[in-house]
Amino acid sequence: MKHALQEIESVLMSPDHNEAAASTSAEFEEIKPKVLSKQRSRPERHQSQANIASTRQLQYSYSFPEKRQRETKEAPPMMDIKHLLARCAEALDDSRVDEFETLVKEAAKFVSINGDPIQRVGAYMLEGLVARHETSGTKIYRALRCRQPESKELLSYMRILYDICPYFKFGHMAANGAIAESLRNEDRIHIIDFQIAQGTQWFTLIQALAARPRGPPHVRITGIDDPVSEFARGDGLQLVGKNLSEISKKFKIPLDFRGLSAYGPQVTRDMLDIQPGEALAVNFTLQLHHTQDESVNVNNPRDGLLRMVKSLSPKVVTLVEQESNTNTTPFLMRFSETFDYYCVMFESIDETLPRDSKKRINVEQHCLAKDIVNIIACEGKERIERHELLGKWRSRLTMAGFKSFPLSSYVNSVIKTLLGFYSDKYTLVEKDGATLLGWKNRNLISASAWH
């Protein structure tokens, strides 16, 4: 499968699906699933529990689960832990402070970052409840996102998550496949990426475009990233431009990169340097849910951003989002939804990394826990993580004037084959032109394309 992603893009732009794609070089092998034996062969240094607590700046008298790893009681059945935590949430929501504090102390006995998925999620949910009680959720979220750990460590944890689970690869493959298919006959291409991150999503697309039988097009990439993400990257957007330039030279394809450090809702048409004769593709990968909507801001920046993008007349817009309903859902329902969603995600992580793996602990703490805490502890403009289900995104895009651009069945078939290299518990559902990746009977990520 090491050629799978590159083949999707190359084949979609070929005259027929039987043409072979150019061979993938060793530097692209990170898109392969990492076999378990390789992951277990290199233990990583792990932060002490005291450092973790310091990082989060938690200041409360309860015995936090992370400090109780060795003394945690045997976990009761899943529904009992969920019920106990739900009682904590209900007591907090009703301002029954004494009852809340008693229940928190009881719940702390049964949750642990070293436990099974329900215990681990429970640990972070409990942290979120206490942070909500002490109005410290925003401070914790910012500390985890912006300051700790060092950028190289965080990048390493993000890479591990990328390797052990297919969620990011699924999004990149689906989006790149839609872009490749819609722009297969274009000679001048402009890609606007609203969350450029490391820019690695575009490496294989560049390679595929370079191998196009009719010759490579001229490519422009505008990479947008909020100023906070510079921390995770360890450098500014010039690093992304340098990496993309090296890839374009390697495959002899003309490419221009322009970095734009801004939050999505701040971006205007004038900032994007749209040029006549270019075929435009706009990419939103796990990013648009960070933009406020009408429930937070009367100006509705979320829908406003979609309308601005529609005014650019793009050939294709790709959207990848978590399939979770936490945006306008009332607190107690949001608590239950978050609990269920991350339990399934943590269970899928267990399939690849052992329960006592330090890598797993680091990945969950630094890549996922901050989102859980933000969803549970924060409200209003302080709550950044605001996920919506595919049906709601469909409604927003339709109201903005977009029509569905069905994802290729060929792309979906290759993704389905790729999932088999991880676990047979992953599912792929095609629904109304979109594709949903799930674990067992729960959809976790949706991918769709629009024009």
matplotlib code that plots the C-alpha trace (Angstrom):
import matplotlib.pyplot as plt

x = [0.0, 3.0, 2.0, -1.7, -2.1, 0.1, -1.7, -5.1, -4.1, -2.0, -4.7, -7.5, -5.7, -4.7, -6.7, -7.9, -7.5, -5.1, -2.1, 0.6, 1.7, 5.3, 7.1, 7.0, 10.4, 11.5, 10.7, 7.0, 6.9, 5.6, 2.1, 2.3, 0.7, 3.5, 3.6, 3.2, 6.6, 8.3, 6.3, 7.2, 10.9, 11.8, 10.7, 10.4, 11.3, 8.1, 7.3, 6.9, 3.4, 4.5, 5.6, 2.3, 0.3, 2.5, 2.0, -1.7, -1.5, -4.2, -4.7, -7.3, -7.4, -8.8, -6.5, -6.3, -6.3, -2.8, -1.3, -3.2, -2.1, -0.7, -3.5, -6.5, -9.2, -10.4, -12.7, -16.4, -18.3, -18.2, -21.8, -21.1, -18.1, -20.1, -23.0, -20.8, -19.2, -22.6, -23.7, -20.7, -21.7, -25.3, -24.3, -22.0, -24.7, -27.2, -24.6, -24.7, -21.1, -20.8, -22.3, -20.0, -16.9, -17.9, -18.6, -15.3, -13.4, -15.2, -14.8, -11.1, -10.7, -11.8, -10.2, -6.6, -4.5, -3.1, -6.4, -8.8, -10.4, -13.3, -10.9, -8.6, -11.3, -12.9, -9.6, -9.7, -13.4, -13.0, -10.2, -12.6, -15.3, -13.0, -11.6, -15.2, -15.9, -12.8, -13.1, -9.6, -10.4, -9.1, -5.8, -5.3, -6.3, -3.8, -1.1, -1.4, -1.8, 0.7, 3.5, 4.0, 5.7, 8.5, 7.6, 9.8, 8.1, 4.6, 5.4, 6.6, 3.4, 1.3, 3.4, 2.7, -1.0, -0.8, 0.9, -1.1, -4.6, -5.9, -7.9, -5.6, -4.6, -8.2, -8.9, -5.9, -6.6, -10.3, -9.5, -6.6, -8.6, -11.4, -9.0, -7.1, -10.3, -11.8, -8.5, -7.3, -7.4, -6.2, -2.8, -2.8, -3.8, -4.2, -4.8, -5.9, -5.3, -7.0, -4.9, -1.5, 0.2, 3.4, 2.2, 2.7, -0.8, 0.4, 3.6, 2.0, -0.4, 2.6, 4.3, 1.1, 0.7, 4.3, 3.7, 0.6, 0.7, -0.2, 2.6, 2.7, 0.6, 1.8, 0.8, 0.3, -0.3, -1.6, -1.0, -3.1, -2.3, -3.2, -0.3, -0.6, 0.2, 3.7, 4.5, 3.6, 5.6, 8.6, 9.0, 7.0, 5.3, 8.6, 9.5, 6.5, 7.5, 11.0, 9.7, 7.3, 10.0, 12.3, 9.6, 8.7, 12.3, 12.7, 9.8, 10.4, 7.1, 6.7, 5.3, 4.9, 4.1, 2.7, 2.2, -0.6, -0.5, -4.1, -7.2, -9.6, -12.4, -9.9, -9.1, -10.6, -10.6, -8.0, -5.6, -5.6, -4.2, -6.7, -5.5, -7.5, -7.2, -6.4, -8.4, -9.1, -9.3, -10.0, -9.2, -10.7, -9.2, -10.2, -10.2, -13.6, -15.1, -12.7, -14.6, -17.4, -21.0, -24.2, -24.5, -21.4, -21.1, -24.0, -21.9, -21.7, -18.1, -18.5, -21.1, -19.5, -16.2, -18.1, -19.8, -16.5, -15.0, -18.1, -17.4, -14.0, -15.8, -13.6, -13.7, -13.8, -13.9, -12.9, -14.2, -12.9, -14.4, -15.0, -18.4, -19.5, -22.3, -20.8, -21.4, -24.7, -25.6, -26.6, -23.9, -25.1, -25.8, -22.4, -20.8, -22.4, -21.5, -17.9, -17.6, -18.9, -16.9, -13.5, -14.1, -14.4, -11.3, -9.3, -10.4, -9.1, -5.7, -5.5, -5.6, -2.1, -0.4, -0.2, -2.0, 1.2, 2.9, 4.4, 3.9, 0.2, 0.0, 1.9, -0.3, -3.5, -2.5, -1.0, -3.1, -6.5, -6.9, -6.8, -9.8, -11.8, -11.0, -12.0, -15.3, -16.2, -14.7, -15.3, -18.3, -19.0, -16.0, -13.6, -14.9, -12.8, -13.7, -17.2, -17.9, -20.9, -22.3, -22.1, -25.8, -25.2, -22.2, -24.2, -26.9, -24.3, -22.6, -25.9, -27.0, -23.7, -24.5, -22.4, -23.5, -22.1, -19.2, -19.4, -16.2, -14.8, -15.8, -12.3, -10.8, -13.1, -12.1, -8.4, -9.1, -11.1, -8.1, -5.8, -8.0, -7.5, -3.8, -4.9, -7.8, -11.0, -12.9, -12.6, -15.6, -16.1, -19.6, -20.6, -23.5, -24.9, -21.6, -19.6, -17.6, -17.5, -14.7, -15.7, -14.7, -17.2, -20.6, -19.6, -18.7, -15.7, -14.6, -16.5, -15.0, -17.0, -16.3, -18.3, -18.4]
y = [0.0, 2.4, 3.7, 4.0, 7.7, 8.7, 6.3, 7.8, 11.2, 10.0, 7.6, 10.1, 12.5, 9.9, 9.3, 6.0, 4.1, 1.5, 3.8, 3.3, 6.0, 7.1, 5.2, 6.7, 7.6, 6.6, 10.0, 9.4, 6.1, 7.9, 7.5, 3.8, 2.3, 1.5, -2.1, -2.8, -4.4, -1.3, 0.9, -1.1, -1.3, 2.2, 3.4, 7.1, 9.3, 10.1, 13.2, 12.7, 12.9, 16.0, 17.7, 16.9, 18.3, 21.4, 21.8, 21.9, 24.3, 22.5, 23.8, 21.9, 19.7, 16.5, 13.6, 13.9, 10.5, 11.0, 11.0, 7.8, 5.5, 2.8, 2.9, 3.1, 0.6, -2.0, -0.3, -0.9, -1.6, 1.1, 2.3, 2.6, 4.9, 6.9, 7.1, 8.3, 11.0, 12.0, 12.5, 14.7, 16.8, 17.0, 18.2, 20.8, 21.9, 22.3, 24.2, 21.4, 22.1, 19.8, 16.9, 17.6, 17.6, 14.3, 12.7, 13.9, 12.3, 9.1, 9.1, 9.8, 6.3, 4.6, 6.6, 6.5, 7.5, 4.0, 2.2, 1.0, 3.5, 4.3, 5.0, 7.1, 9.2, 9.4, 10.9, 13.8, 14.3, 14.6, 17.1, 19.0, 19.0, 20.3, 22.9, 24.0, 24.3, 26.4, 28.3, 27.3, 25.4, 28.1, 28.3, 24.5, 24.5, 27.2, 25.6, 22.3, 23.9, 26.7, 26.1, 22.5, 20.3, 21.7, 22.0, 19.1, 16.8, 17.9, 17.3, 13.8, 13.1, 14.3, 12.1, 9.1, 9.8, 10.2, 6.8, 4.7, 5.8, 6.4, 9.4, 12.1, 9.9, 9.3, 13.0, 13.8, 11.0, 11.9, 15.6, 15.1, 12.6, 15.1, 17.9, 15.6, 14.6, 18.1, 19.7, 16.9, 18.9, 22.2, 23.8, 26.5, 25.4, 27.5, 25.6, 27.6, 25.6, 27.0, 24.9, 24.3, 22.9, 21.1, 21.1, 17.4, 16.8, 18.3, 16.3, 13.3, 15.6, 17.5, 14.2, 13.1, 16.3, 16.1, 12.6, 13.7, 12.3, 15.7, 17.4, 19.1, 22.2, 25.4, 25.2, 27.9, 27.1, 29.7, 28.3, 29.8, 29.1, 30.9, 32.3, 29.7, 26.9, 28.2, 26.7, 23.2, 23.6, 24.9, 27.7, 30.1, 29.4, 29.9, 26.4, 25.0, 27.0, 25.6, 22.0, 22.4, 24.0, 21.1, 18.6, 20.6, 20.7, 17.0, 16.3, 19.1, 20.9, 24.7, 25.7, 28.9, 29.0, 32.0, 31.8, 33.8, 34.0, 34.7, 33.2, 31.8, 34.4, 37.2, 36.1, 38.3, 37.9, 40.7, 38.7, 35.7, 37.1, 35.4, 35.5, 35.1, 31.7, 29.7, 26.7, 27.2, 24.5, 25.4, 22.9, 22.8, 19.8, 19.5, 23.3, 24.9, 23.8, 26.3, 29.2, 30.7, 30.5, 32.3, 30.8, 32.6, 35.6, 37.5, 38.1, 34.3, 34.1, 30.4, 30.9, 34.2, 32.4, 29.9, 32.7, 34.4, 31.2, 30.8, 34.3, 33.0, 30.6, 27.6, 24.4, 22.4, 22.8, 19.9, 19.6, 17.1, 17.2, 15.1, 13.5, 14.8, 17.0, 19.4, 22.9, 24.1, 21.0, 21.8, 20.9, 17.6, 16.3, 17.6, 15.8, 12.5, 13.0, 13.8, 10.8, 8.4, 9.9, 9.8, 6.4, 5.0, 6.9, 5.7, 2.2, 2.4, 3.6, 0.5, -1.6, -0.3, 0.8, -1.3, -0.2, 0.7, 2.5, 5.8, 6.9, 6.3, 8.3, 11.3, 11.2, 11.2, 13.9, 16.3, 15.7, 14.8, 15.8, 19.5, 19.2, 17.2, 19.8, 22.6, 21.0, 20.3, 23.2, 26.2, 28.1, 31.0, 32.4, 30.4, 27.2, 26.6, 23.0, 23.2, 20.1, 19.5, 16.5, 16.1, 17.0, 20.3, 21.0, 20.0, 22.6, 25.3, 24.7, 24.4, 27.8, 29.3, 28.3, 25.1, 21.8, 18.4, 17.0, 13.2, 11.6, 9.0, 5.4, 4.5, 6.7, 5.1, 1.6, 2.4, 3.9, 0.9, -1.3, 0.9, 0.5, -3.2, -2.7, -1.2, -3.2, -4.8, -2.8, 0.4, 1.1, 3.2, 4.5, 6.3, 8.6, 11.2, 11.7, 12.0, 9.4, 8.6, 6.8, 5.0, 2.4, -0.5, 1.2, 4.8, 7.3, 9.5, 11.5, 12.8, 13.9, 15.7, 17.9, 20.8, 23.1]
z = [0.0, 0.1, -3.3, -2.6, -1.9, -4.8, -7.1, -6.3, -7.5, -10.5, -11.7, -11.3, -13.6, -16.2, -19.3, -17.9, -14.6, -15.9, -16.3, -13.7, -11.4, -10.9, -8.2, -4.7, -3.2, 0.2, 1.7, 1.2, 3.0, 6.2, 4.7, 5.2, 8.4, 10.8, 11.9, 15.6, 16.0, 14.8, 17.1, 20.1, 19.4, 20.4, 23.9, 24.3, 27.3, 29.2, 31.1, 34.9, 36.2, 38.2, 35.0, 33.4, 36.3, 36.2, 32.5, 32.9, 35.8, 37.6, 41.1, 43.0, 46.1, 44.5, 43.8, 40.0, 38.1, 36.6, 40.1, 41.1, 38.3, 40.6, 43.1, 40.8, 41.7, 39.3, 36.8, 37.1, 34.0, 31.3, 31.9, 35.6, 35.0, 32.5, 34.9, 37.7, 35.6, 34.3, 37.9, 38.4, 35.4, 36.5, 40.0, 38.5, 36.0, 38.9, 41.1, 43.8, 44.7, 47.8, 45.9, 42.9, 45.1, 46.7, 43.3, 41.8, 44.7, 44.1, 40.3, 40.6, 42.1, 38.9, 36.1, 34.9, 31.9, 32.0, 32.0, 29.4, 27.0, 29.3, 32.2, 30.1, 28.6, 32.0, 33.4, 30.9, 31.2, 34.9, 34.4, 32.1, 34.8, 37.5, 35.1, 34.3, 38.1, 38.6, 35.2, 34.3, 31.1, 28.7, 30.6, 30.3, 26.7, 25.8, 27.9, 26.1, 22.7, 22.8, 25.4, 26.4, 25.2, 23.1, 19.4, 18.3, 20.9, 19.9, 16.3, 17.2, 19.0, 16.1, 13.7, 16.0, 15.9, 12.1, 11.8, 14.2, 13.1, 9.5, 10.4, 9.0, 6.0, 5.2, 5.2, 3.0, 0.6, 0.2, -0.3, -2.6, -4.7, -5.1, -6.1, -8.5, -10.2, -10.5, -11.8, -14.0, -17.2, -15.8, -16.7, -13.9, -10.4, -7.2, -4.0, -0.9, 2.3, 5.3, 7.7, 6.0, 9.1, 7.9, 4.3, 4.0, 2.6, -0.7, -1.2, -3.0, -5.0, -6.3, -7.3, -9.0, -10.9, -12.0, -13.5, -15.4, -19.0, -20.5, -18.6, -15.2, -14.5, -12.9, -9.2, -6.7, -3.0, -0.5, 2.9, 5.7, 9.3, 12.5, 14.5, 17.3, 14.9, 14.4, 17.8, 16.7, 13.5, 15.3, 12.7, 10.6, 7.2, 5.4, 6.6, 4.8, 1.6, 1.8, 2.1, -0.8, -2.9, -2.4, -3.4, -6.5, -7.6, -7.1, -9.4, -11.8, -11.4, -11.3, -7.9, -6.0, -2.3, -0.4, 3.4, 5.1, 8.9, 9.8, 11.4, 8.9, 9.4, 9.0, 5.4, 2.6, -1.1, -1.5, 0.7, -1.6, -4.8, -7.1, -10.7, -13.9, -15.7, -12.5, -11.5, -7.8, -5.1, -1.4, 1.4, 4.9, 6.8, 10.4, 10.7, 10.0, 13.3, 15.0, 13.4, 15.5, 14.2, 14.9, 18.4, 19.5, 17.2, 15.7, 12.5, 12.0, 10.8, 10.0, 7.3, 6.3, 5.5, 3.4, 1.5, 0.9, -0.5, -2.8, -4.2, -5.4, -7.8, -6.8, -9.0, -5.8, -2.0, 0.2, 3.8, 6.4, 9.9, 13.0, 13.0, 16.4, 17.6, 20.1, 18.7, 20.0, 22.0, 25.7, 28.2, 29.5, 26.0, 24.9, 27.8, 26.8, 23.1, 23.9, 26.2, 23.6, 20.7, 22.4, 24.0, 20.5, 19.3, 22.2, 21.6, 18.1, 19.4, 21.6, 18.5, 17.5, 20.7, 23.8, 27.0, 28.8, 25.9, 26.8, 23.2, 23.6, 26.8, 25.2, 22.1, 24.0, 26.4, 23.9, 20.8, 22.2, 25.8, 25.1, 22.9, 25.5, 28.2, 25.9, 24.9, 28.6, 30.5, 28.2, 26.9, 24.6, 22.7, 24.9, 23.5, 20.3, 19.6, 18.0, 15.9, 13.8, 12.0, 8.2, 7.8, 9.4, 7.3, 4.2, 5.2, 5.7, 2.4, 0.5, 2.0, 0.9, -2.7, -3.1, -4.6, -3.7, -5.7, -5.1, -4.1, -6.5, -5.9, -7.0, -4.2, -1.7, -2.8, -2.3, 1.1, 2.1, 1.1, 3.1, 6.2, 6.1, 6.9, 10.2, 11.5, 10.1, 12.7, 10.7, 8.5, 5.5, 4.6, 1.4, 2.0, -0.5, -2.2, 1.0, 2.8, 6.5, 8.3, 11.5, 14.1, 14.5, 14.4, 15.1, 12.4, 13.4, 10.4, 7.4, 4.0, 1.4, -1.7, -3.1, -6.1]

ax = plt.figure().add_subplot(projection="3d")
ax.plot(x, y, z, "-o")
ax.set_aspect("equal")
plt.show()
